[in-house]
């Protein structure tokens, strides 16, 4: 898929959100578009390179002024000035951008996070989403799979791509209830990973690992701070008649936060446990562990 070069970065300073929405309509046309929020510079280059390699037509980076786009990627990344990364702020930004491009598929994630879907090594994200659209799906459930350094003595930040591990078990789901206390059809709250193992250090509202990270924009659609959407159908695991594709957002964010927070850092000498497994950076491993679902996608 052809990737468009940024007409915004060439003008000098990166625009803010309002400026991007005023000038960047062409960037959002067609899609799929990746929206990456850079909370800091940790693994920023690898995050951008990973998603560009998957074939996103455009990649929009929301980052503070002091973070520069890594050399060699600047012509392919549309940088937008952003200083607020709270859950409400990110949800509002994604909603505002998506409302400018009805029909476009979007992905949203953060630095040190990497999107995987079945057979992503040989099939582009555009091909996958075209198939998903034919399945009459406008959103895709992804699971945030926590990644962490195997040796915190050598990687005290919890982040190390070369010696990287994940949990092979310990994941579970609970039926989701709506505001009336009634079971929400085909919706579940998923838990596991570091947020489950170290839940005493994680606020209850941040323990879920399900995220609707891929969605097709339409008028009136709103992303909420808990990574669900205003349309209940967008939040479903699959359609009513068969299983659909699911993906994984393999993420160092939880490890990074647990080691950066003084209240938890000194209480966690290692993330390793008996169900740790070396992360292979391949979708086949995630498929084998049942963490992503191919549905009818062959």
Secondary structure, DSSP 8 states (H G I E B T S, - for coil): ------TTGGGSS-B-HHHHHHH-HHHHSSS-EEEEEESSSTTHHHHHHHHHHTT-SEEEEEE-TT----TTTGGGEEEEE----SHHHHHHHHHHHHTTSTT-EEEEEETTEEEEETTTTTS-HHHHHHHHHHTT-SEEEEEEEE-EES-TTT-TTS--STTEEEESS--EEEEEE-TTS-EEEEEEEEE-HHHHHTGGGS-GGG---EEEEEEE--TT--B-TTS-BSSGGGG-SS-SSS----EEEEESHHHHHHHHSHHHHTT-S----TTEEE--S-HHHHHHTTSS--TT--
